[in-house]
Amino acid sequence: MPPGGRDGVCWKTTTRLGGRLFVLDEREVPERIERLAGDAAAAAMDRFRYESRGLRLT
């Protein structure tokens, strides 16, 4: 295979969106970090639901 990948095309796992750089990282996430991230996401969703109760748009 040539140095740049198949047919000399080098596929990159990065994307720029609105000036931000996103990088695909397929490494294994430690269980503790995964659990903490899940807990934080659930807390943020609960907080949003609580704070938006009085803001009904009908």
C-alpha distance matrix in Angstrom:
0.0 3.8 6.6 8.2 6.2 5.9 7.9 8.4 10.7 11.4 13.7 16.7 19.1 22.1 24.8 27.8 31.0 34.4 33.4 32.2 28.7 27.4 24.6 23.2 23.7 23.0 24.6 27.6 30.8 33.7 36.5 39.1 37.3 36.5 40.2 41.4 39.3 40.6 44.1 43.9 42.6 45.4 48.0 46.8 47.2 50.6 51.7 50.7 52.7 55.7 55.7 55.3 58.2 60.7 58.5 58.8 58.1 60.1
3.8 0.0 3.8 5.6 5.6 6.3 6.9 5.9 8.9 9.8 12.9 15.7 18.7 21.2 23.7 26.4 29.7 32.9 31.7 30.8 27.4 26.6 24.0 23.2 24.0 23.9 25.6 28.8 31.8 34.8 37.7 40.1 38.0 37.4 41.2 42.1 39.8 41.4 44.9 44.3 43.0 46.1 48.4 47.1 47.6 51.1 51.9 50.8 53.0 55.9 55.7 55.4 58.4 60.8 58.4 58.8 58.1 60.1
6.6 3.8 0.0 3.8 5.6 8.2 9.2 6.7 8.9 8.5 11.8 13.8 16.8 19.0 21.8 24.3 27.8 30.9 29.3 28.3 24.9 24.4 21.7 21.2 21.8 22.1 23.5 27.0 29.8 32.7 35.8 38.0 35.7 35.4 39.3 39.9 37.7 39.6 42.9 42.1 41.1 44.3 46.4 45.1 45.9 49.4 50.0 49.0 51.4 54.2 53.8 53.7 56.8 59.1 56.8 57.4 56.8 59.1
8.2 5.6 3.8 0.0 3.8 6.8 7.5 4.4 5.4 4.8 8.4 10.6 13.9 16.0 18.5 21.0 24.4 27.5 26.1 25.3 22.0 21.5 19.1 18.7 20.0 20.6 22.5 26.0 28.6 31.7 34.7 36.8 34.3 33.9 37.7 38.2 35.8 37.6 40.9 40.0 38.8 42.0 44.1 42.5 43.2 46.8 47.4 46.2 48.5 51.4 51.0 50.7 53.8 56.0 53.6 54.2 53.4 55.7
6.2 5.6 5.6 3.8 0.0 3.8 6.3 5.2 5.5 5.2 7.6 10.6 13.4 16.1 18.6 21.6 24.8 28.1 27.2 26.0 22.7 21.5 19.0 17.9 19.0 19.0 21.1 24.4 27.3 30.5 33.2 35.6 33.3 32.5 36.3 37.2 34.8 36.2 39.7 39.1 37.7 40.7 43.1 41.7 42.1 45.7 46.5 45.4 47.5 50.5 50.3 49.9 52.8 55.2 52.9 53.3 52.6 54.6
5.9 6.3 8.2 6.8 3.8 0.0 3.8 5.4 5.9 7.6 9.3 12.8 15.5 18.3 20.4 23.4 26.3 29.7 29.2 28.2 25.0 23.7 21.4 20.0 21.4 21.0 23.4 26.5 29.4 32.7 35.2 37.8 35.6 34.5 38.2 39.3 36.7 37.9 41.5 41.0 39.3 42.2 44.8 43.3 43.5 47.1 48.1 46.7 48.6 51.8 51.7 51.0 53.9 56.3 53.9 54.0 53.2 55.0
7.9 6.9 9.2 7.5 6.3 3.8 0.0 3.8 5.5 8.6 10.9 14.5 17.6 19.9 21.5 24.2 27.0 30.2 29.7 29.2 26.2 25.4 23.4 22.5 24.2 24.2 26.7 29.9 32.7 36.1 38.6 41.1 38.7 37.6 41.3 42.2 39.5 40.7 44.3 43.6 41.9 44.8 47.3 45.6 45.7 49.4 50.3 48.7 50.7 53.9 53.6 52.8 55.7 58.0 55.4 55.5 54.4 56.1
8.4 5.9 6.7 4.4 5.2 5.4 3.8 0.0 3.8 6.4 9.6 12.7 16.1 18.1 19.9 22.3 25.4 28.5 27.5 27.1 24.1 23.6 21.6 21.2 22.9 23.4 25.7 29.1 31.7 35.0 37.8 40.0 37.5 36.7 40.5 41.2 38.5 40.0 43.5 42.6 41.0 44.1 46.4 44.7 45.1 48.7 49.4 47.9 50.1 53.1 52.7 52.1 55.1 57.3 54.7 55.1 54.0 56.0
10.7 8.9 8.9 5.4 5.5 5.9 5.5 3.8 0.0 3.8 6.3 9.5 12.9 14.8 16.3 18.9 21.9 25.0 24.3 23.8 20.9 20.3 18.5 18.1 20.2 20.8 23.5 26.9 29.3 32.8 35.4 37.6 34.9 33.9 37.7 38.3 35.4 36.9 40.4 39.3 37.6 40.8 43.0 41.2 41.5 45.2 45.8 44.3 46.4 49.5 49.0 48.3 51.4 53.6 51.0 51.3 50.2 52.2
11.4 9.8 8.5 4.8 5.2 7.6 8.6 6.4 3.8 0.0 3.8 6.3 9.8 11.8 14.0 16.7 19.9 23.1 22.1 21.2 18.0 17.4 15.3 15.0 16.9 17.8 20.2 23.8 26.0 29.5 32.2 34.3 31.5 30.8 34.6 35.1 32.3 34.0 37.4 36.3 34.8 38.1 40.2 38.5 39.0 42.6 43.2 41.9 44.2 47.1 46.6 46.2 49.3 51.5 49.0 49.5 48.7 50.9
13.7 12.9 11.8 8.4 7.6 9.3 10.9 9.6 6.3 3.8 0.0 3.8 6.7 9.1 11.2 14.3 17.3 20.8 20.2 19.0 15.8 14.5 12.5 11.8 14.1 15.0 17.8 21.3 23.4 26.9 29.5 31.5 28.8 27.8 31.5 32.0 29.2 30.6 34.1 33.1 31.4 34.6 36.8 35.1 35.5 39.1 39.8 38.4 40.6 43.6 43.2 42.7 45.7 48.0 45.6 46.0 45.2 47.4
16.7 15.7 13.8 10.6 10.6 12.8 14.5 12.7 9.5 6.3 3.8 0.0 3.8 5.6 8.2 11.4 14.6 18.0 17.1 15.6 12.2 11.1 9.0 9.1 11.5 13.2 15.9 19.5 21.1 24.7 27.3 29.0 26.1 25.3 29.1 29.3 26.4 28.1 31.4 30.2 28.7 32.0 34.0 32.2 32.9 36.5 36.9 35.7 38.1 40.9 40.4 40.1 43.2 45.5 43.1 43.8 43.1 45.5
19.1 18.7 16.8 13.9 13.4 15.5 17.6 16.1 12.9 9.8 6.7 3.8 0.0 3.8 6.9 10.5 13.2 16.8 16.2 14.0 10.6 8.5 6.0 5.4 8.2 10.0 13.0 16.4 17.8 21.4 23.9 25.6 22.5 21.7 25.4 25.6 22.7 24.4 27.7 26.5 25.0 28.3 30.4 28.7 29.3 32.9 33.4 32.3 34.6 37.5 37.1 36.9 40.0 42.3 40.1 40.8 40.4 42.8
22.1 21.2 19.0 16.0 16.1 18.3 19.9 18.1 14.8 11.8 9.1 5.6 3.8 0.0 3.8 6.9 10.0 13.3 12.4 10.3 6.9 5.6 4.5 6.2 9.4 12.2 14.8 18.1 18.8 22.3 24.8 26.0 22.7 22.1 25.6 25.3 22.2 24.2 27.2 25.6 24.1 27.6 29.3 27.2 28.1 31.8 31.9 30.6 33.2 35.9 35.2 35.0 38.3 40.4 38.1 39.0 38.4 41.0
24.8 23.7 21.8 18.5 18.6 20.4 21.5 19.9 16.3 14.0 11.2 8.2 6.9 3.8 0.0 3.8 6.4 10.0 9.8 8.2 5.9 5.2 6.6 8.5 12.1 14.8 17.7 20.7 20.9 24.5 26.6 27.6 24.1 23.3 26.6 26.1 22.7 24.4 27.4 25.4 23.6 27.1 28.7 26.2 26.9 30.6 30.6 28.9 31.5 34.3 33.4 32.9 36.2 38.1 35.6 36.4 35.6 38.2
27.8 26.4 24.3 21.0 21.6 23.4 24.2 22.3 18.9 16.7 14.3 11.4 10.5 6.9 3.8 0.0 3.8 6.7 6.1 5.5 4.6 6.2 8.9 11.6 14.9 18.0 20.5 23.4 23.2 26.5 28.6 29.2 25.5 25.0 28.1 27.1 23.7 25.6 28.2 25.8 24.1 27.7 28.8 26.1 26.9 30.6 30.1 28.3 31.2 33.8 32.4 31.9 35.5 37.0 34.3 35.4 34.4 37.1
31.0 29.7 27.8 24.4 24.8 26.3 27.0 25.4 21.9 19.9 17.3 14.6 13.2 10.0 6.4 3.8 0.0 3.8 5.5 5.3 6.6 7.6 11.1 13.4 16.7 19.6 22.3 24.7 24.1 27.4 29.1 29.4 25.7 24.9 27.7 26.6 23.0 24.7 27.1 24.5 22.5 25.9 27.0 23.9 24.6 28.3 27.7 25.5 28.3 31.0 29.5 28.8 32.3 33.7 30.9 31.9 30.8 33.5
34.4 32.9 30.9 27.5 28.1 29.7 30.2 28.5 25.0 23.1 20.8 18.0 16.8 13.3 10.0 6.7 3.8 0.0 3.8 5.5 8.5 10.4 14.1 16.8 19.8 22.9 25.2 27.6 26.6 29.6 31.2 31.2 27.4 26.9 29.4 27.9 24.4 26.1 28.1 25.2 23.4 26.7 27.3 24.0 24.8 28.4 27.3 25.1 28.0 30.4 28.5 27.8 31.5 32.5 29.6 30.8 29.6 32.4
33.4 31.7 29.3 26.1 27.2 29.2 29.7 27.5 24.3 22.1 20.2 17.1 16.2 12.4 9.8 6.1 5.5 3.8 0.0 3.8 6.7 9.8 13.1 16.4 19.1 22.5 24.5 27.1 26.2 29.1 31.1 30.9 27.1 27.0 29.7 28.0 24.7 26.9 28.9 25.9 24.5 28.1 28.5 25.4 26.7 30.1 28.9 27.0 30.2 32.4 30.4 30.1 33.9 34.9 32.2 33.7 32.7 35.7
32.2 30.8 28.3 25.3 26.0 28.2 29.2 27.1 23.8 21.2 19.0 15.6 14.0 10.3 8.2 5.5 5.3 5.5 3.8 0.0 3.8 6.5 9.9 13.2 15.7 19.1 21.0 23.5 22.4 25.3 27.3 27.1 23.3 23.3 26.0 24.4 21.1 23.5 25.5 22.6 21.4 25.0 25.6 22.7 24.1 27.6 26.6 25.0 28.2 30.4 28.8 28.8 32.4 33.8 31.3 32.8 32.2 35.3
28.7 27.4 24.9 22.0 22.7 25.0 26.2 24.1 20.9 18.0 15.8 12.2 10.6 6.9 5.9 4.6 6.6 8.5 6.7 3.8 0.0 3.8 6.6 10.1 12.5 16.1 18.0 20.8 20.2 23.2 25.5 25.7 22.0 22.0 25.1 23.8 20.6 23.0 25.4 22.9 21.8 25.5 26.4 23.9 25.3 28.8 28.2 26.9 30.0 32.3 31.0 31.0 34.6 36.3 33.9 35.3 34.9 37.8
27.4 26.6 24.4 21.5 21.5 23.7 25.4 23.6 20.3 17.4 14.5 11.1 8.5 5.6 5.2 6.2 7.6 10.4 9.8 6.5 3.8 0.0 3.8 6.8 9.4 12.7 14.9 17.6 17.1 20.4 22.5 23.1 19.4 19.0 22.2 21.3 18.1 20.2 22.9 20.8 19.5 23.1 24.4 22.2 23.3 26.9 26.7 25.5 28.3 30.8 30.0 30.0 33.4 35.4 33.2 34.3 34.1 36.9
24.6 24.0 21.7 19.1 19.0 21.4 23.4 21.6 18.5 15.3 12.5 9.0 6.0 4.5 6.6 8.9 11.1 14.1 13.1 9.9 6.6 3.8 0.0 3.8 6.2 9.6 11.8 14.8 14.9 18.3 20.8 21.7 18.3 18.0 21.5 21.0 18.1 20.3 23.2 21.6 20.5 24.1 25.7 23.8 25.0 28.5 28.6 27.8 30.5 32.9 32.4 32.6 35.8 38.1 36.0 37.2 37.1 39.8
23.2 23.2 21.2 18.7 17.9 20.0 22.5 21.2 18.1 15.0 11.8 9.1 5.4 6.2 8.5 11.6 13.4 16.8 16.4 13.2 10.1 6.8 3.8 0.0 3.8 6.3 9.2 12.2 12.9 16.6 18.9 20.4 17.3 16.4 20.1 20.3 17.4 19.1 22.4 21.4 20.1 23.3 25.4 23.9 24.8 28.2 28.9 28.0 30.4 33.1 32.9 33.0 36.0 38.5 36.6 37.5 37.5 40.0
23.7 24.0 21.8 20.0 19.0 21.4 24.2 22.9 20.2 16.9 14.1 11.5 8.2 9.4 12.1 14.9 16.7 19.8 19.1 15.7 12.5 9.4 6.2 3.8 0.0 3.8 5.7 8.8 9.7 13.3 15.9 17.5 14.7 14.1 17.9 18.3 15.9 17.9 21.1 20.4 19.6 22.8 24.8 23.8 24.9 28.1 28.9 28.6 30.9 33.3 33.4 33.9 36.7 39.4 37.9 38.9 39.2 41.8
23.0 23.9 22.1 20.6 19.0 21.0 24.2 23.4 20.8 17.8 15.0 13.2 10.0 12.2 14.8 18.0 19.6 22.9 22.5 19.1 16.1 12.7 9.6 6.3 3.8 0.0 3.8 6.5 8.6 12.2 14.6 16.9 14.7 13.6 17.3 18.5 16.4 17.8 21.2 21.1 20.3 23.0 25.4 24.9 25.7 28.7 29.9 29.7 31.7 34.2 34.7 35.1 37.7 40.6 39.2 39.9 40.4 42.8
24.6 25.6 23.5 22.5 21.1 23.4 26.7 25.7 23.5 20.2 17.8 15.9 13.0 14.8 17.7 20.5 22.3 25.2 24.5 21.0 18.0 14.9 11.8 9.2 5.7 3.8 0.0 3.8 6.3 9.4 12.3 14.6 12.7 12.3 16.0 17.1 15.7 17.5 20.6 20.8 20.5 23.2 25.4 25.3 26.4 29.1 30.3 30.5 32.6 34.8 35.4 36.2 38.7 41.7 40.5 41.5 42.2 44.8
27.6 28.8 27.0 26.0 24.4 26.5 29.9 29.1 26.9 23.8 21.3 19.5 16.4 18.1 20.7 23.4 24.7 27.6 27.1 23.5 20.8 17.6 14.8 12.2 8.8 6.5 3.8 0.0 3.8 6.4 8.9 11.7 10.5 9.8 13.2 14.9 14.1 15.4 18.4 19.2 19.2 21.5 23.7 24.1 25.2 27.5 29.0 29.6 31.3 33.5 34.5 35.3 37.6 40.8 39.9 40.9 41.9 44.4
30.8 31.8 29.8 28.6 27.3 29.4 32.7 31.7 29.3 26.0 23.4 21.1 17.8 18.8 20.9 23.2 24.1 26.6 26.2 22.4 20.2 17.1 14.9 12.9 9.7 8.6 6.3 3.8 0.0 3.8 6.3 8.4 6.8 6.3 9.9 11.2 10.5 12.2 14.9 15.6 16.0 18.3 20.2 20.8 22.1 24.3 25.6 26.5 28.3 30.2 31.2 32.3 34.6 37.7 37.0 38.2 39.4 42.0
33.7 34.8 32.7 31.7 30.5 32.7 36.1 35.0 32.8 29.5 26.9 24.7 21.4 22.3 24.5 26.5 27.4 29.6 29.1 25.3 23.2 20.4 18.3 16.6 13.3 12.2 9.4 6.4 3.8 0.0 3.8 5.6 5.5 6.3 8.8 10.2 10.8 12.5 14.4 15.6 16.8 18.6 20.2 21.4 22.9 24.6 25.9 27.3 29.0 30.5 31.8 33.2 35.2 38.4 38.1 39.4 41.0 43.6
36.5 37.7 35.8 34.7 33.2 35.2 38.6 37.8 35.4 32.2 29.5 27.3 23.9 24.8 26.6 28.6 29.1 31.2 31.1 27.3 25.5 22.5 20.8 18.9 15.9 14.6 12.3 8.9 6.3 3.8 0.0 3.8 5.5 5.1 6.1 8.6 9.9 10.5 12.2 14.2 15.4 16.5 18.3 20.0 21.2 22.5 24.2 25.8 27.1 28.6 30.2 31.7 33.3 36.7 36.6 37.8 39.6 42.1
39.1 40.1 38.0 36.8 35.6 37.8 41.1 40.0 37.6 34.3 31.5 29.0 25.6 26.0 27.6 29.2 29.4 31.2 30.9 27.1 25.7 23.1 21.7 20.4 17.5 16.9 14.6 11.7 8.4 5.6 3.8 0.0 3.8 5.4 5.1 6.2 8.6 9.9 10.5 12.3 14.3 15.4 16.4 18.3 20.1 21.1 22.4 24.3 25.9 26.9 28.4 30.2 31.9 35.1 35.3 36.8 38.7 41.5
37.3 38.0 35.7 34.3 33.3 35.6 38.7 37.5 34.9 31.5 28.8 26.1 22.5 22.7 24.1 25.5 25.7 27.4 27.1 23.3 22.0 19.4 18.3 17.3 14.7 14.7 12.7 10.5 6.8 5.5 5.5 3.8 0.0 3.8 5.4 5.1 6.1 8.5 9.8 10.5 12.2 14.2 15.2 16.4 18.4 19.9 20.9 22.5 24.4 25.6 26.7 28.4 30.5 33.6 33.4 34.9 36.7 39.5
36.5 37.4 35.4 33.9 32.5 34.5 37.6 36.7 33.9 30.8 27.8 25.3 21.7 22.1 23.3 25.0 24.9 26.9 27.0 23.3 22.0 19.0 18.0 16.4 14.1 13.6 12.3 9.8 6.3 6.3 5.1 5.4 3.8 0.0 3.8 5.5 5.2 6.2 8.6 10.0 10.6 12.3 14.3 15.4 16.7 18.4 20.0 21.2 22.8 24.4 25.8 27.1 29.0 32.3 32.0 33.2 34.8 37.5
40.2 41.2 39.3 37.7 36.3 38.2 41.3 40.5 37.7 34.6 31.5 29.1 25.4 25.6 26.6 28.1 27.7 29.4 29.7 26.0 25.1 22.2 21.5 20.1 17.9 17.3 16.0 13.2 9.9 8.8 6.1 5.1 5.4 3.8 0.0 3.8 5.5 5.1 6.1 8.6 9.9 10.6 12.3 14.2 15.5 16.5 18.2 20.0 21.2 22.5 24.2 25.8 27.4 30.7 30.9 32.1 34.1 36.7
41.4 42.1 39.9 38.2 37.2 39.3 42.2 41.2 38.3 35.1 32.0 29.3 25.6 25.3 26.1 27.1 26.6 27.9 28.0 24.4 23.8 21.3 21.0 20.3 18.3 18.5 17.1 14.9 11.2 10.2 8.6 6.2 5.1 5.5 3.8 0.0 3.8 5.4 5.1 6.1 8.6 9.9 10.5 12.2 14.3 15.3 16.3 18.3 20.1 20.9 22.3 24.2 26.0 29.1 29.3 30.9 33.0 35.8
39.3 39.8 37.7 35.8 34.8 36.7 39.5 38.5 35.4 32.3 29.2 26.4 22.7 22.2 22.7 23.7 23.0 24.4 24.7 21.1 20.6 18.1 18.1 17.4 15.9 16.4 15.7 14.1 10.5 10.8 9.9 8.6 6.1 5.2 5.5 3.8 0.0 3.8 5.4 5.1 6.2 8.6 9.9 10.5 12.4 14.3 15.2 16.5 18.5 19.9 20.9 22.5 24.6 27.7 27.4 28.9 30.6 33.5
40.6 41.4 39.6 37.6 36.2 37.9 40.7 40.0 36.9 34.0 30.6 28.1 24.4 24.2 24.4 25.6 24.7 26.1 26.9 23.5 23.0 20.2 20.3 19.1 17.9 17.8 17.5 15.4 12.2 12.5 10.5 9.9 8.5 6.2 5.1 5.4 3.8 0.0 3.8 5.5 5.1 6.2 8.6 9.9 10.7 12.3 14.2 15.4 16.7 18.4 20.0 21.2 22.9 26.3 26.2 27.3 29.1 31.7
44.1 44.9 42.9 40.9 39.7 41.5 44.3 43.5 40.4 37.4 34.1 31.4 27.7 27.2 27.4 28.2 27.1 28.1 28.9 25.5 25.4 22.9 23.2 22.4 21.1 21.2 20.6 18.4 14.9 14.4 12.2 10.5 9.8 8.6 6.1 5.1 5.4 3.8 0.0 3.8 5.5 5.2 6.1 8.6 10.0 10.6 12.2 14.2 15.5 16.4 18.2 20.0 21.5 24.7 25.1 26.5 28.8 31.5
43.9 44.3 42.1 40.0 39.1 41.0 43.6 42.6 39.3 36.3 33.1 30.2 26.5 25.6 25.4 25.8 24.5 25.2 25.9 22.6 22.9 20.8 21.6 21.4 20.4 21.1 20.8 19.2 15.6 15.6 14.2 12.3 10.5 10.0 8.6 6.1 5.1 5.5 3.8 0.0 3.8 5.5 5.1 6.1 8.7 9.9 10.4 12.2 14.3 15.2 16.2 18.2 20.2 23.2 23.2 25.0 27.1 30.1
42.6 43.0 41.1 38.8 37.7 39.3 41.9 41.0 37.6 34.8 31.4 28.7 25.0 24.1 23.6 24.1 22.5 23.4 24.5 21.4 21.8 19.5 20.5 20.1 19.6 20.3 20.5 19.2 16.0 16.8 15.4 14.3 12.2 10.6 9.9 8.6 6.2 5.1 5.5 3.8 0.0 3.8 5.4 5.1 6.3 8.7 9.8 10.6 12.5 14.3 15.3 16.5 18.6 21.8 21.4 22.8 24.5 27.4
45.4 46.1 44.3 42.0 40.7 42.2 44.8 44.1 40.8 38.1 34.6 32.0 28.3 27.6 27.1 27.7 25.9 26.7 28.1 25.0 25.5 23.1 24.1 23.3 22.8 23.0 23.2 21.5 18.3 18.6 16.5 15.4 14.2 12.3 10.6 9.9 8.6 6.2 5.2 5.5 3.8 0.0 3.8 5.4 5.1 6.2 8.6 9.9 10.7 12.3 14.2 15.4 16.9 20.3 20.5 21.6 23.8 26.4
48.0 48.4 46.4 44.1 43.1 44.8 47.3 46.4 43.0 40.2 36.8 34.0 30.4 29.3 28.7 28.8 27.0 27.3 28.5 25.6 26.4 24.4 25.7 25.4 24.8 25.4 25.4 23.7 20.2 20.2 18.3 16.4 15.2 14.3 12.3 10.5 9.9 8.6 6.1 5.1 5.4 3.8 0.0 3.8 5.4 5.1 6.0 8.6 9.9 10.5 12.1 14.1 15.6 18.8 19.3 21.0 23.5 26.3
46.8 47.1 45.1 42.5 41.7 43.3 45.6 44.7 41.2 38.5 35.1 32.2 28.7 27.2 26.2 26.1 23.9 24.0 25.4 22.7 23.9 22.2 23.8 23.9 23.8 24.9 25.3 24.1 20.8 21.4 20.0 18.3 16.4 15.4 14.2 12.2 10.5 9.9 8.6 6.1 5.1 5.4 3.8 0.0 3.8 5.5 5.1 6.1 8.7 9.8 10.4 12.1 14.4 17.2 17.1 19.0 21.0 24.1
47.2 47.6 45.9 43.2 42.1 43.5 45.7 45.1 41.5 39.0 35.5 32.9 29.3 28.1 26.9 26.9 24.6 24.8 26.7 24.1 25.3 23.3 25.0 24.8 24.9 25.7 26.4 25.2 22.1 22.9 21.2 20.1 18.4 16.7 15.5 14.3 12.4 10.7 10.0 8.7 6.3 5.1 5.4 3.8 0.0 3.8 5.4 5.1 6.2 8.6 9.9 10.6 12.5 15.7 15.5 16.7 18.8 21.6
50.6 51.1 49.4 46.8 45.7 47.1 49.4 48.7 45.2 42.6 39.1 36.5 32.9 31.8 30.6 30.6 28.3 28.4 30.1 27.6 28.8 26.9 28.5 28.2 28.1 28.7 29.1 27.5 24.3 24.6 22.5 21.1 19.9 18.4 16.5 15.3 14.3 12.3 10.6 9.9 8.7 6.2 5.1 5.5 3.8 0.0 3.8 5.5 5.2 6.2 8.6 10.0 10.9 14.4 15.1 16.4 19.1 21.8
51.7 51.9 50.0 47.4 46.5 48.1 50.3 49.4 45.8 43.2 39.8 36.9 33.4 31.9 30.6 30.1 27.7 27.3 28.9 26.6 28.2 26.7 28.6 28.9 28.9 29.9 30.3 29.0 25.6 25.9 24.2 22.4 20.9 20.0 18.2 16.3 15.2 14.2 12.2 10.4 9.8 8.6 6.0 5.1 5.4 3.8 0.0 3.8 5.5 5.1 6.1 8.5 10.2 13.0 13.6 15.7 18.4 21.5
50.7 50.8 49.0 46.2 45.4 46.7 48.7 47.9 44.3 41.9 38.4 35.7 32.3 30.6 28.9 28.3 25.5 25.1 27.0 25.0 26.9 25.5 27.8 28.0 28.6 29.7 30.5 29.6 26.5 27.3 25.8 24.3 22.5 21.2 20.0 18.3 16.5 15.4 14.2 12.2 10.6 9.9 8.6 6.1 5.1 5.5 3.8 0.0 3.8 5.5 5.2 6.0 8.6 11.3 11.0 12.9 15.2 18.4
52.7 53.0 51.4 48.5 47.5 48.6 50.7 50.1 46.4 44.2 40.6 38.1 34.6 33.2 31.5 31.2 28.3 28.0 30.2 28.2 30.0 28.3 30.5 30.4 30.9 31.7 32.6 31.3 28.3 29.0 27.1 25.9 24.4 22.8 21.2 20.1 18.5 16.7 15.5 14.3 12.5 10.7 9.9 8.7 6.2 5.2 5.5 3.8 0.0 3.8 5.6 5.3 6.3 9.7 10.1 11.2 14.0 16.6
55.7 55.9 54.2 51.4 50.5 51.8 53.9 53.1 49.5 47.1 43.6 40.9 37.5 35.9 34.3 33.8 31.0 30.4 32.4 30.4 32.3 30.8 32.9 33.1 33.3 34.2 34.8 33.5 30.2 30.5 28.6 26.9 25.6 24.4 22.5 20.9 19.9 18.4 16.4 15.2 14.3 12.3 10.5 9.8 8.6 6.2 5.1 5.5 3.8 0.0 3.8 5.6 5.6 8.6 10.2 12.0 15.3 18.0
55.7 55.7 53.8 51.0 50.3 51.7 53.6 52.7 49.0 46.6 43.2 40.4 37.1 35.2 33.4 32.4 29.5 28.5 30.4 28.8 31.0 30.0 32.4 32.9 33.4 34.7 35.4 34.5 31.2 31.8 30.2 28.4 26.7 25.8 24.2 22.3 20.9 20.0 18.2 16.2 15.3 14.2 12.1 10.4 9.9 8.6 6.1 5.2 5.6 3.8 0.0 3.8 5.7 7.3 8.1 11.0 13.9 17.1
55.3 55.4 53.7 50.7 49.9 51.0 52.8 52.1 48.3 46.2 42.7 40.1 36.9 35.0 32.9 31.9 28.8 27.8 30.1 28.8 31.0 30.0 32.6 33.0 33.9 35.1 36.2 35.3 32.3 33.2 31.7 30.2 28.4 27.1 25.8 24.2 22.5 21.2 20.0 18.2 16.5 15.4 14.1 12.1 10.6 10.0 8.5 6.0 5.3 5.6 3.8 0.0 3.8 5.6 5.1 7.4 10.2 13.4
58.2 58.4 56.8 53.8 52.8 53.9 55.7 55.1 51.4 49.3 45.7 43.2 40.0 38.3 36.2 35.5 32.3 31.5 33.9 32.4 34.6 33.4 35.8 36.0 36.7 37.7 38.7 37.6 34.6 35.2 33.3 31.9 30.5 29.0 27.4 26.0 24.6 22.9 21.5 20.2 18.6 16.9 15.6 14.4 12.5 10.9 10.2 8.6 6.3 5.6 5.7 3.8 0.0 3.8 5.6 6.8 10.4 12.8
60.7 60.8 59.1 56.0 55.2 56.3 58.0 57.3 53.6 51.5 48.0 45.5 42.3 40.4 38.1 37.0 33.7 32.5 34.9 33.8 36.3 35.4 38.1 38.5 39.4 40.6 41.7 40.8 37.7 38.4 36.7 35.1 33.6 32.3 30.7 29.1 27.7 26.3 24.7 23.2 21.8 20.3 18.8 17.2 15.7 14.4 13.0 11.3 9.7 8.6 7.3 5.6 3.8 0.0 3.8 5.9 9.3 11.7
58.5 58.4 56.8 53.6 52.9 53.9 55.4 54.7 51.0 49.0 45.6 43.1 40.1 38.1 35.6 34.3 30.9 29.6 32.2 31.3 33.9 33.2 36.0 36.6 37.9 39.2 40.5 39.9 37.0 38.1 36.6 35.3 33.4 32.0 30.9 29.3 27.4 26.2 25.1 23.2 21.4 20.5 19.3 17.1 15.5 15.1 13.6 11.0 10.1 10.2 8.1 5.1 5.6 3.8 0.0 3.8 6.3 9.5
58.8 58.8 57.4 54.2 53.3 54.0 55.5 55.1 51.3 49.5 46.0 43.8 40.8 39.0 36.4 35.4 31.9 30.8 33.7 32.8 35.3 34.3 37.2 37.5 38.9 39.9 41.5 40.9 38.2 39.4 37.8 36.8 34.9 33.2 32.1 30.9 28.9 27.3 26.5 25.0 22.8 21.6 21.0 19.0 16.7 16.4 15.7 12.9 11.2 12.0 11.0 7.4 6.8 5.9 3.8 0.0 3.8 6.2
58.1 58.1 56.8 53.4 52.6 53.2 54.4 54.0 50.2 48.7 45.2 43.1 40.4 38.4 35.6 34.4 30.8 29.6 32.7 32.2 34.9 34.1 37.1 37.5 39.2 40.4 42.2 41.9 39.4 41.0 39.6 38.7 36.7 34.8 34.1 33.0 30.6 29.1 28.8 27.1 24.5 23.8 23.5 21.0 18.8 19.1 18.4 15.2 14.0 15.3 13.9 10.2 10.4 9.3 6.3 3.8 0.0 3.8
60.1 60.1 59.1 55.7 54.6 55.0 56.1 56.0 52.2 50.9 47.4 45.5 42.8 41.0 38.2 37.1 33.5 32.4 35.7 35.3 37.8 36.9 39.8 40.0 41.8 42.8 44.8 44.4 42.0 43.6 42.1 41.5 39.5 37.5 36.7 35.8 33.5 31.7 31.5 30.1 27.4 26.4 26.3 24.1 21.6 21.8 21.5 18.4 16.6 18.0 17.1 13.4 12.8 11.7 9.5 6.2 3.8 0.0
